[in-house]
Amino acid sequence: MNYFKNIKNAFKFKNCINYIIVGAMLIISLVMSSMGELPRSSADLLAQMGYSILLAVSLNLVVGFLGELSLGHAGFMCVGAYIGCYFANSLYEVIDSKLLVLIISMLIGGSVAAVFGLIIGLPALRLKGDYLAIVTLAFGEIVRTIFKNQPAFGAALGLSTKRFGSDLYIVALIVVLISLFLIQNIIRSKHGRAITAIRDNEIAAKAMGINITYYKLFVFVFAAFFAGVAGVIFGSKVTPVTYSFFSFNYSIEILVMVVLGGMGNITGSIISAVFITYLNFQLQDKLPGELAALKYLVYAIILILVVIYNNAPKLAALREKLSISNAISSKKKSKNPAAQHDDKNRWDVVPTKIPMDEIVSTDLKQEKAYTPDKPEKGGTE
Amino acid sequence: MLSTLFDGLSLGAIYALIALGYTMVYGIAKMLNFAHGDIIMVGAYTILTTLTMNGHPIIGVVAAVLVCTVAGIVIEKVAYKPLRGASPLAVLITAIGVSYFLQSVAQLIFGSKSQAVQLASFGTVKIANAEINIGTLITLVVGAVIMIALTLFVKYTRTGRAMQAVSEDRGAAQLMGVNVNKIIMITFAIGSALAAAAGVFYLLQIPAVSPTLGSMPGIKAFAAAVIGGIGSIPGAMLGGVVLGVVEKFALSVPALAPYATAIEFALLILILLVRPIGILGKKRREKV
């Protein structure tokens, strides 16, 4: 019985929307290319969107779901691109099928990146927040510097790779679909709930018996794997693969995608990855010379405004007013008045409205926990 | 050998000055000001502008300190103040946004090309068979004086003690009548002024300015602050000097030179693995 319920759930619109978006992209472009209407540049753009989605969604796993800031996602991509493409170069001599080589090199690149994810995940167990952010940043720079100085990987000139051709976007989007399937199902499972529990309150999660070590490492390895795969797709599109691409700025660009789309929201990550990649693509040619900086200016302003709007304590009332999901849920509630309980009258029985955060956590929201000018509710002074 | 040591110490002084800004802001506002490195760039461009208007280098230095101080205060008011009390992640991301903002504005105004800034040229002196640049010595001496002055300021003045109180326990400090917002503003002002000073010394070593000038020294100084224990003022100085010396010595060995950056960051990771709070950091107990 439960099984059928699960299947039914899987086909709900809410759960399918990510597949629908990516699937629609794939089908529309396939139809266009069969009519010969898909220009080379659009196919390139689609492949680029594919790996951007992979990067954004996998970073969202770390930042949005696990709640640890990683500033070295481009580093994992760098490992994947260099190692995967290096193997691909030698595999091409043995195997004829381009597709097979790409698939094998994606697996190799992803796996090696995952090993690095494990290495970076280990300090993550001892470090928190800002400290972890600097370690991931340092990792990204270290990886880049090492590849830059290896003659086997082309040193400063970069590793020359074999292009896959204009059909790369089909492979890229199919890989995106597969990884979305994996990531979504993990998030909706018991494991995903454990991960978000760690994000919301690590100590409380530990007390509930969640194995923090295991889940933190798991998320880092998982995210690194997909970043590595994205790197291989990148390497099959761009040649040569140079170390300068995977700079700190690129890690930030991925982070911008995640923040814009909403942390912990996969659909948001997909949409913003597509949007930003498109914007980049369009602005690259249209903005000559120094005006290219306008692109980053726009990024910066959007980033600052979005974060302030979403997080400023003073704007909480405004957010409540404008929130879409709130409007929907209040409509639903009004349809069924019996489902609404007035907690205030039964405060002695069910204290459901007490925000858990304020009780259990003093580390993150210190200010909120003891604001001196706000007396406790119900206190008569 | 000796000249490498001096080079390393003066580079370390620069890192220490930048790291002080990071560490003070972290101690008092509990946030990472990622845009701190770009304040250096703002200062450097201020000097460039003064010099192109035929101003005296001293005027340029003073203008740089003033402009950076104001920029620090404005950034704090506009970008960080609305987020006080929000999650650290949100503030960090805003800071990254501010850093992008400063870089792209600089690029729009001055162009992305690196421009030469000849602030002053110095000769060399001989100390025990080693040729040492006088600029290096000036950096070392003035940097040390600034750091001693800052330590005295934080220890003995009223404002400095208020800063300590806020970093210890913001709520209690507020109850004792400390104006927390004002203290945070002062912290940003001091941090930015120190960054401007670091920018001046940086131009003495590498006389060129570009929009991304501040990003690498900024990140390294951040690493220095973390190595020393973020939030601790002597820690930032120690971390800066350690990192500067390590960088110069790595650069002086031909086999290691290409990996200098990697070695510095690897040192950071190693120190954090052994002591997750940095060398001089204070351990904070986490309560449920």
Interface residues (C-beta under 8 A of the other chain):
Chain A: V63 G67 L69 P123 R126 L127 G129 D130 Y131 A133 I134 V135 L137 A138 F139 E141 I142 T145 I146 K148 N149 I203 A204 A207 F248 I252 L255 V259 M263 E290 L291 A292 A293 L294 K295 Y296 L297 Y299 A300 I301 L303 I304 V307 I308 N310 N311 A312 P313 K314 L315 V360 S361 T362 D363 L364 K365 Q366 E367 K368 Y370 P372
Chain B: Y26 L32 A79 P82 L83 R84 G85 A86 S87 P88 L89 A90 L92 I93 T94 I96 G97 V98 S99 Y100 F101 Q103 S104 V105 Q107 L108 G111 S112 R170 G171 Q174 L175 P211 S215 I219 F222 A223 V226 I230 P258 Y259 T261 A262 F265 A266 L268 I269 L272 L273 P276 E286 K287 V288
